[in-house]
Amino acid sequence: MLYQLLTKQAKRYGEKIAIAGQERSLTFNQLLEETNATAAHFQSRGAKPGDPIVLGMPPSPEFYVAFYAAAALGMIILPVLPSGRIPQLVADREPLCAVGSEQFLARAPRLCTTVKICIGCDAKSGIMFRPKGSRFIKAGIFRDECVIGVSSSGTTGTPTIYYRSQDLLVRRAQFRAKALGITPDDVLISARPFNSGSSINSHVIMPLVAGCKIVVQERLSRFQAADAIAKERVSVLYAVPFVFQLLASIPPDYPADFSSLRLCISGSAPLADSVAQSFARRCGVEIRQRYGGSHIHPAFTYNLAGVPGAVGQTFGAFPIAVLDDDGKASEGSAAGEIAFDYNRVARPWKKYLKENPNRRGRYILTGDLGRVDAHGNVFVVGRKSPFIKVHGNRVEPAEVEAVLRSHPDIQEVFVYAINRGKPDEGVGAVVVGKNVKGVDLIRHCAQRLDGYKCPRRVLVRGSLPRTAHGKVARSVL
């Protein structure tokens, strides 16, 4: 289905730029041509429908080519950070193929023994292989088959891979583009890695659905992002709060031009009022918030009305309720767990949410705490789930604890959130050990975890405080 959409849009928009990268750009026609060549190469190497493929690539034209080539063959795409590490959760899916930089591929076979096909890519040369004259043989229209698996900690804090069908990806992107008024005249920009469901939908699928240009940057730099916004006349910025914070911090004397921006959407993490206000002052645009998550996909809501601090409304295609301790919808402004009301969800979306693992009767639980005002605006006030969120990425404390425990001088570990619920939320740890320093443990983690998962602070103590029941006294720590 995604391949057929690409073919349709290439026929419609032809030589219009689809993807503007830092090293090279691709028109819709070129994107289709390179997708066909790459799909043919995948086929020649033995790839077939249902085979898992790991994409360890930064935001780049090469990612789009590999993504749509894999989708054309009905492969299951597992996007990961391009750091060279394949999470155990992904390795357990036994991927056959890996595409990425030379650094990434050097690690891939060692970290995942099932990887047999490694295909390199380069920002200047694209996906690297020698054409053998083989033609891409379409394997059929993939509609309900899974095309992508994205990781989320959901409401439990335990990392899980959630799968999406091609049909769902396209429908969600169409709905999102319509809700935001995205047109072929818009120019979007990506300022985040493509390892989450939100980034795939908003920066990979939605631009294709809308027939608009997407500007991609391999590395996030506030000055490079500002320059790209001015040069490409970017009109829509869809990002995490950290990106808006960076742009707001650009010195007043730097010649940044944000006049082309008409819509800024923030999601995946809480947006501090101070960040929203400083961005509006520096860039002249108010930020609108989005609320959703991979574990409750495709349910989401927007605060397009611009109510300060709100993430959405209780009405719309995906109505929201705030539940009390008994699991019933609360009345008034009392805080409770935010949930999407399945019984009131628009009919076309019910089939996608019916088997959601976080559904409890009529409600789909989010793991977040919130309240509703008299006008139906929803405000997030905290989290019920144990995960830590760093710049929009979810960190499972148990994963970090396991890495720290692997150090030979550590006996006990407790991982917690620094500045929980704030834009600068990070990972902290308290350990019990001997003859070891916090900086050494941070270095130990940096060699085994993605950067955002590494503890920002590690305190070494002689013991951990306990409650009367022998549990770690979290309130003391």
Stockholm file with secondary structure:
# STOCKHOLM 1.0

chainA/1-477         MLYQLLTKQAKRYGEKIAIAGQERSLTFNQLLEETNATAAHFQSRGAKPGDPIVLGMPPSPEFYVAFYAAAALGMIILPVLPSGRIPQLVADREPLCAVGSEQFLARAPRLCTTVKICIGCDAKSGIMFRPKGSRFIKAGIFRDECVIGVSSSGTTGTPTIYYRSQDLLVRRAQFRAKALGITPDDVLISARPFNSGSSINSHVIMPLVAGCKIVVQERLSRFQAADAIAKERVSVLYAVPFVFQLLASIPPDYPADFSSLRLCISGSAPLADSVAQSFARRCGVEIRQRYGGSHIHPAFTYNLAGVPGAVGQTFGAFPIAVLDDDGKASEGSAAGEIAFDYNRVARPWKKYLKENPNRRGRYILTGDLGRVDAHGNVFVVGRKSPFIKVHGNRVEPAEVEAVLRSHPDIQEVFVYAINRGKPDEGVGAVVVGKNVKGVDLIRHCAQRLDGYKCPRRVLVRGSLPRTAHGKVARSVL
#=GR chainA/1-477 SS CHHHHHHHHHHHHTTSEEEECSSCEEEHHHHHHHHHHHHHHHHHTTCCTTCEEEEECCSSHHHHHHHHHHHHTTCEEEECCTTSCCCHHHHTTCCSEEEECHHHHHHHHHHCTTCCEEEEEETTTEECCCCCSCCCCCCCCCSSSEEEEEEECTTTTSCEEEEEEHHHHHHHHHHHHHHHTCCTTCEEEECSCSCSHHHHIIIIIHHHHHTCEEEECSSCCHHHHHHHHHHHTCCEEEECHHHHHHHHTSCTTSCCCCTTCCEEEECSSCCCHHHHHHHHHHHSCCEEEEEECGGGTTCEEEETTCCTTCCEESCSSSCEEEECTTSSBCCTTCCEEEEEEGGGSCHHHHHHHTTCTTEETTEEEEEEEEEECTTSEEEEEEESSCCEEETTEEECHHHHHHHHHTSTTEEEEEEEEETTTSTTCEEEEEEEESSCCHHHHHHHHHTTSCGGGSCSEEEEESCCCBCTTSSBCTTTC
#=GC SS_cons         CHHHHHHHHHHHHTTSEEEECSSCEEEHHHHHHHHHHHHHHHHHTTCCTTCEEEEECCSSHHHHHHHHHHHHTTCEEEECCTTSCCCHHHHTTCCSEEEECHHHHHHHHHHCTTCCEEEEEETTTEECCCCCSCCCCCCCCCSSSEEEEEEECTTTTSCEEEEEEHHHHHHHHHHHHHHHTCCTTCEEEECSCSCSHHHHIIIIIHHHHHTCEEEECSSCCHHHHHHHHHHHTCCEEEECHHHHHHHHTSCTTSCCCCTTCCEEEECSSCCCHHHHHHHHHHHSCCEEEEEECGGGTTCEEEETTCCTTCCEESCSSSCEEEECTTSSBCCTTCCEEEEEEGGGSCHHHHHHHTTCTTEETTEEEEEEEEEECTTSEEEEEEESSCCEEETTEEECHHHHHHHHHTSTTEEEEEEEEETTTSTTCEEEEEEEESSCCHHHHHHHHHTTSCGGGSCSEEEEESCCCBCTTSSBCTTTC
//
